[in-house]
Amino acid sequence: MSEGTKLALRAALNVLRGSIETRRMASGLALGADALAMHAATNVECERLLAAGGAHHSNKRHMRRWDERT
């Protein structure tokens, strides 16, 4: 995986994590349960891709499931 791809995945993960933690899109629009679940699943897949590319994100606090954060 190229460094550019890793950087793009890290940036996407940051946006996803922010949305999951606040339960809102970056625009401020509230996320419903289905959209929140999709964001969480996408976050897991991006983490998997980074791990497969040898650049797993080091901040493990974000690895909890979205529904464990309440």
N, C-alpha and C positions, 0 to 999 in steps of 0.2 A: 504494500500500500504506500502510495507516495506521501510525502510530508504535507503537500497541499490537501490531499484527501483527509489525512488525519486532522489537520487544522479545521477543515470544514466540518468534520464530524464532531470535534470538540465544541465548535461554535454552535452547532445544532443542539448538542446536548445541553449547553448552557441555557439556551432559549427554552428547550423542553422542560428542564428542571425548574426554571423560573415559573413557567406556566403550571406545572404540577404543584409546586409549593404554594402558589398564590391562588390556584384554581381559576386563573384568568389567562386569557391570551395576552400577548405583549400590548395589544391595542386597548386592553382593559375589559374586553368582552368576557363575561363569565363562561366558564366551561361546564357543560352538563356532565352527568355521570358517564355517558358513552364516550364523549370527547375526551374526558379525563382518562378513561381507561385506554383509549387509543394513544394518547400522549405517553402514558406509562409504558405501554407495550412498545412503542417506537423508541423510547428511551432505552429499554432493555436491549432491543435489537442493535441500536447504535453502539451501546457499550460492548455488545458481543463482537461487532465488526472491528471496533478499536482493539479489543483484546486479541482477536485473530491477527490483527496487523502488528501486534507487538507493542502497542502503546496504550494499554489499559489506563483509564483515568484513575488517579490515586485517591480521590476523595470518596471513601466508602459510605459516608453518611447519606449520600444520594441514592444508594442502592436499595434502600427500604422501599417497599411497595407503597404506592400513593395512598392506599386506604389505611396504612399503618401510621399515617402522619396526623391523624385527627386528635 
